[in-house]
Amino acid sequence: MRVLILTGLLGFATLSGCTFPGVYKLNVQQGNIVTEDMLAELKPGMTERQVIYLMGNPVVRNPYTDTEWDYLYTLERRDEVVKRYHVTLFFGEDGLYSHYTGTPDANFSEDDQSAEMPLEERQPTIPSLEG
């Protein structure tokens, strides 16, 4: 009898770790938000510090060369990739910015970052004091 109960409890514990319909999944944002406006402000000859001030620190710096910085962004909504882009900045041997490749979503701005989330995540409910 004990073996049957233990087997049943072990089976229930194993299944409780599985995903059931209706389980809430979070939106996951990773990387740097890069907008067309930010890229428009980049000018050849800028120093690395000026680029960091404008763009932020890159997600990936190539360990084999100091001349490329990668800005990656991914937005997943409940296990589905909604947005993804990759922008690479290039620097000359003198350490000054020269050009970039890749394009972020032209219709995506920093304000849209929260707009991609459901309303309940953007505006947490605050209990009223009038109650």
N, C-alpha and C positions, 0 to 999 in steps of 0.2 A: 504494500500500500504506500509506504514512504517513497519507494522508487517512482511510482506513478505520479505522486504529488510533486516530487523534485523535478521530474521530467516535464511536467506541465508548467511549473514555475520557470524552469530554464527556457522552455519554448516561448513563454510569454515575454520574458526578459529579452530574448533575442529579437522577437518581433517588435518590441517597443522601440527599438533603435531604428526601425525602418521608417521610410517616409510614407505617411498616410495622406490621402487627399484632404485639402483644407489646412495643411500646415503652412504657417506663414514663413515666407522666405524673404530675406532682406535684399534691398538693392545694394550692389557693390560697385563703388567707384574707385578706380585705381589710376594713379599717374598724375600728370600735369595737365591742367586745362590750358590750351593754347588757342587763342582767337586770331582771326584775320587782322584785327587791329594791332595786336601785339607784334605780329610778323611785319606789319607795315611800318612799325617804328624802328625795326632793326635796320641799321645802316652799316655798310662795309667800313671796316676800320675801327669798330667799337671794341673796347677791351673786354676781357672775360667778366670783370666785375660789372661793367655796364650791362652786359647781356644778362647776367644773373639778376641784376636789379630789375630789369624789364621782364624777363621770362621766368624767373625763379630757378632754383637748382634743377638740373636735369635728373631724370629718373635713372638714366644709365650713362656712365662715362666709360668709354672704351678703355680697358686697362692696357692695351697695346699701343695706343696712340692718343695724344692729347688734342688732336685736331678735329674730333667728332664728338658731339653731344647729342644724345637721343632723348626726345620728349615723347613719351608714350601715354596714351589715355585709353581706358576701357570702362564702359558702363554696362553692367549686367543687371537686368531686371528679372528676378526670379528664374535664374539659370539660362536666360536668353541674352546674348550680346546685342545691346541696342546701338551703342556707338563705339567705334574704335578708330584711332588714327595714330600715325607715327610721323613725327617731324624730326629731321636730323639737321643740326647746325654744324657748319664747317668753319674751322679756323685755319689761318695760314701758319707757316712755320714761325712767324714773328708773334703768334699768340693773339692776333687780331681777327675779328669776325670777318668772313668773306661772303658766305651765301648759305641758303638752306634748301632742303628738298622735302617733299611731302606736303600735304595740305590738310589742315583740320577741317572739320565740318563747317562750311561757310555760314550755315544758319544757326550755329551754336555759339552762345556767349556765356560769360561767367554767370549771368543771372539765370540762364537756362539750366544750370546745374541743379538747382532745387526744383525747377519746374518739371524735371523728368521724374520726380518722385511723386507718389500718391499724396493727396492732400493731407491725410492724417499724419504723414511723416514730416511734412513741411511746417505745419502749424500745430504744435502740441496743445492739447486742451489744458487750460488753466482753470481750476475751480473758481467760481465766483465767490466773493466774500459777502454777497447780499443774502444768500441762502437761507 
